[in-house]
Amino acid sequence: ETYYRLVEDYGQGVVDEFMEDYDIENFEDMYQGQYRSGAEFAETIASDCGYVSRDMPHWIEIDWEKTWDNALSYDYYEHDGHIFSANW
């Protein structure tokens, strides 16, 4: 029942890939959302946590790809645009 509900909500590929390494009962606890990339997730989480001001000058650039690659990809993983917490 849980499997079919998750497949309907998130897609079979994502659910099946998740189940290769994790218990399906942990899916929704570990799921962080769908993003275009790990870099987009890095920017979103930094902004949501208040680490980046929304009124920051436009000339300041942050390398979100490096933030994902060098820091967040150790605590989260991405599958086909879906981000999961790896520390469960």
Backbone bond lengths (Angstrom), bond angles and torsions (degrees), N, CA, C in turn:
res aa  C-N    CA-C-N  psi(-1)  N-CA   C-N-CA  omega(-1)  CA-C   N-CA-C  phi
1 E - - - 1.455 - - 1.534 110.91 -
2 T 1.336 117.16 -47.81 1.463 121.42 178.90 1.523 110.62 -61.51
3 Y 1.328 115.93 -43.47 1.458 120.70 -179.76 1.532 111.09 -57.19
4 Y 1.304 117.42 -49.48 1.462 120.89 -176.42 1.526 111.96 -66.45
5 R 1.312 116.49 -35.05 1.471 119.83 177.10 1.528 110.46 -66.41
6 L 1.329 116.28 -44.11 1.463 120.01 179.41 1.525 111.29 -65.65
7 V 1.325 117.24 -40.92 1.469 121.09 177.73 1.521 109.99 -60.41
8 E 1.314 116.62 -42.02 1.466 120.45 179.26 1.528 111.18 -64.69
9 D 1.331 116.69 -38.44 1.468 121.08 -177.29 1.532 113.72 -81.42
10 Y 1.340 117.80 -35.78 1.469 120.88 -170.68 1.525 114.65 -120.39
11 G 1.300 118.05 -18.31 1.458 121.72 -178.45 1.519 111.79 104.52
12 Q 1.319 116.15 144.35 1.456 121.69 -175.19 1.522 112.94 -64.45
13 G 1.333 117.33 -41.35 1.463 120.19 -178.24 1.513 112.56 -58.81
14 V 1.307 116.69 -44.09 1.469 121.68 -178.43 1.526 110.19 -67.00
15 V 1.312 116.76 -44.95 1.466 121.21 -178.62 1.530 110.16 -66.21
16 D 1.323 117.84 -45.63 1.464 120.95 -179.76 1.525 111.59 -62.78
17 E 1.318 117.06 -42.17 1.471 121.20 178.11 1.523 110.11 -62.18
18 F 1.309 117.28 -43.56 1.461 122.43 178.91 1.533 110.39 -59.60
19 M 1.317 116.12 -43.56 1.464 120.99 -176.22 1.521 113.36 -68.42
20 E 1.330 117.92 -15.21 1.462 119.85 177.01 1.525 111.67 -66.34
21 D 1.343 116.54 -29.07 1.463 120.10 -176.39 1.523 114.45 -119.96
22 Y 1.337 117.44 -16.76 1.457 120.76 -172.72 1.525 111.41 -135.65
23 D 1.306 115.18 159.58 1.462 122.45 175.79 1.524 109.24 -74.44
24 I 1.316 116.34 132.82 1.460 121.71 -176.87 1.525 112.22 -57.33
25 E 1.321 117.47 -27.33 1.465 121.14 -179.84 1.537 111.96 -65.95
26 N 1.327 117.52 -18.16 1.470 121.85 179.96 1.520 113.28 -93.15
27 F 1.315 117.32 -4.29 1.466 121.67 -173.70 1.527 111.75 -52.76
28 E 1.315 117.23 -56.07 1.468 119.63 -173.91 1.524 112.55 -70.27
29 D 1.323 118.31 -27.42 1.464 120.52 176.05 1.527 111.07 -70.91
30 M 1.315 116.72 -34.34 1.459 121.28 -177.20 1.528 112.86 -88.71
31 Y 1.313 117.51 -21.21 1.468 121.56 -175.07 1.526 110.88 -70.12
32 Q 1.327 116.24 128.92 1.466 122.24 -178.13 1.523 112.93 -109.13
33 G 1.319 117.84 -14.15 1.457 120.48 179.07 1.513 112.00 129.53
34 Q 1.320 114.72 178.63 1.461 121.28 179.65 1.522 108.64 -112.00
35 Y 1.332 115.89 132.52 1.463 123.00 -176.95 1.518 109.01 -137.47
36 R 1.323 116.11 159.51 1.465 120.33 177.86 1.523 111.29 -66.90
37 S 1.353 116.63 -26.60 1.461 120.46 -177.62 1.521 109.81 -165.41
38 G 1.317 115.42 169.08 1.457 120.28 173.55 1.517 111.02 -63.17
39 A 1.327 116.33 -32.19 1.470 120.93 178.26 1.525 110.88 -64.22
40 E 1.326 117.39 -41.72 1.459 119.98 178.07 1.529 110.57 -64.37
41 F 1.327 116.45 -39.71 1.465 120.07 176.29 1.526 110.45 -62.15
42 A 1.339 117.61 -43.19 1.463 121.66 179.21 1.521 111.10 -58.66
43 E 1.305 117.11 -45.36 1.462 121.12 179.03 1.531 111.16 -63.89
44 T 1.310 116.41 -42.88 1.464 120.95 -178.64 1.520 111.44 -64.84
45 I 1.316 117.56 -46.87 1.465 119.93 -177.40 1.527 110.88 -67.95
46 A 1.329 117.44 -37.72 1.469 120.04 178.07 1.525 110.81 -64.97
47 S 1.310 116.92 -40.96 1.467 121.28 178.30 1.522 111.21 -68.56
48 D 1.327 116.80 -45.45 1.463 120.98 -179.13 1.531 112.34 -62.83
49 C 1.316 116.75 -32.06 1.468 120.93 179.57 1.530 112.43 -83.63
50 G 1.329 116.75 -3.27 1.456 120.76 177.90 1.515 114.99 83.70
51 Y 1.330 117.34 12.58 1.464 120.88 -179.70 1.525 112.47 -79.35
52 V 1.322 116.52 -19.84 1.460 121.75 -179.17 1.519 107.31 -126.48
53 S 1.299 115.80 125.24 1.459 121.26 -179.73 1.527 110.14 -74.71
54 R 1.298 116.58 137.12 1.471 120.88 178.66 1.533 111.43 -70.32
55 D 1.322 117.19 -20.38 1.463 119.96 179.71 1.535 111.65 -102.53
56 M 1.319 116.44 25.07 1.451 121.90 177.17 1.536 108.79 -65.47
57 P 1.308 118.62 140.61 1.469 120.63 -179.97 1.530 112.24 -55.45
58 H 1.318 116.27 144.60 1.457 121.46 -176.38 1.528 113.43 -65.86
59 W 1.326 118.08 -19.41 1.452 120.91 -176.66 1.529 112.75 -82.41
60 I 1.317 117.90 -7.95 1.463 120.81 176.31 1.526 108.15 -86.65
61 E 1.319 114.85 125.08 1.464 120.04 -179.50 1.520 109.85 -114.12
62 I 1.316 115.46 136.45 1.453 121.99 176.59 1.523 107.06 -117.07
63 D 1.313 116.74 132.91 1.462 121.00 179.84 1.534 108.35 -84.75
64 W 1.324 115.22 91.14 1.460 120.47 -176.04 1.518 111.73 -69.51
65 E 1.316 117.43 -28.68 1.468 120.39 177.35 1.527 110.44 -64.56
66 K 1.333 116.97 -43.74 1.466 120.03 176.78 1.526 111.34 -66.19
67 T 1.326 116.73 -36.62 1.459 120.46 177.43 1.524 109.38 -60.56
68 W 1.334 116.20 -43.89 1.471 119.75 177.44 1.535 110.26 -65.24
69 D 1.331 116.83 -51.98 1.466 121.34 -174.74 1.531 112.90 -63.54
70 N 1.323 117.37 -41.63 1.456 121.09 -171.38 1.525 114.87 -94.61
71 A 1.307 117.43 -10.25 1.465 118.55 -176.88 1.525 112.53 -136.33
72 L 1.301 117.30 -62.05 1.463 120.24 -170.99 1.524 114.21 -73.74
73 S 1.306 118.14 -27.47 1.467 119.47 -177.86 1.525 112.20 -67.53
74 Y 1.323 117.80 -9.84 1.459 121.11 175.13 1.528 111.19 -83.32
75 D 1.317 117.09 -25.30 1.463 122.05 -177.94 1.523 113.04 -105.24
76 Y 1.318 116.26 -13.90 1.461 122.23 -179.44 1.512 108.28 -136.27
77 Y 1.317 116.08 156.89 1.459 118.42 171.41 1.515 109.07 -134.13
78 E 1.322 114.11 155.73 1.456 121.46 -175.47 1.516 109.36 -115.76
79 H 1.324 116.28 136.38 1.460 121.41 172.27 1.518 108.28 -134.48
80 D 1.302 115.46 112.06 1.468 121.86 175.75 1.523 112.22 51.65
81 G 1.351 115.32 41.96 1.451 120.68 177.82 1.514 114.68 89.09
82 H 1.314 117.93 -6.38 1.464 122.19 179.35 1.526 108.62 -99.23
83 I 1.325 116.21 131.48 1.466 121.47 -177.43 1.521 109.12 -105.41
84 F 1.335 115.70 135.24 1.457 122.65 177.97 1.520 110.04 -127.69
85 S 1.307 116.27 146.80 1.465 121.80 172.07 1.518 107.75 -71.15
86 A 1.313 117.66 130.94 1.456 121.41 -179.97 1.529 112.30 -92.59
87 N 1.310 116.62 -9.34 1.459 121.33 -177.07 1.517 110.80 -100.63
88 W 1.294 116.06 67.97 1.454 118.85 -179.22 1.488 110.19 -117.15
